Amino acid sequence: MVKRNRLNTYKTIGGGVAILIRESAGLIYTPLLNITAPDDNCTDIIQAKIKWNGRDIIFTSLYNPPVSSRPRDLQGFSAECTLSACVRQGLNHIIGGDFNAHSITWDSAEDVVESEEGAEIEEWLRENSATLGNSGDPTLRHATTRKRSAVDLSIHMGDVIIF
């Protein structure tokens, strides 16, 4: 397991991100723990480089807190800054996480209200030849409103294909 606990730098405590790797799978992995996006002080990011079938694949797990839970004085997620920082480690890449971003591109719910971050991610995907692995199905049901949405995304780049 490669994990990074959330730093106690803003409103919410606890949580963090992790990548679980089964030891019996015969994969060789290297944790890449010091991944930062210079202008993003809120998103939790962890990466691992896995050698599989003779090639390196970078796995990134990230958590982007909802805008409402971020302090106003801290710069948060920006697709250009945060995702570009993630892929600096290599182009054969899988990024997965809770982006807390909304777009009709990955959410088939009829009442989707697109967010600014959702639009930024769409643009980043186009500009970087990245592929979204989501089907449009919801990935979350809100605890109080029971509304379903898709805020968890999987993105792949390079010679990586998600089935």
PyMOL commands that set and color helices and strands:
alter all, ss='L'
color gray80, all
select helices_A, chain A and resi 23-25+67-69+79-87+116-127
alter helices_A, ss='H'
color red, helices_A
select strands_A, chain A and resi 2-5+16-19+28-32+44-52+55-63+93-98+131-132+140-141+148-149+152-157
alter strands_A, ss='S'
color yellow, strands_A
deselect
rebuild
show_as cartoon
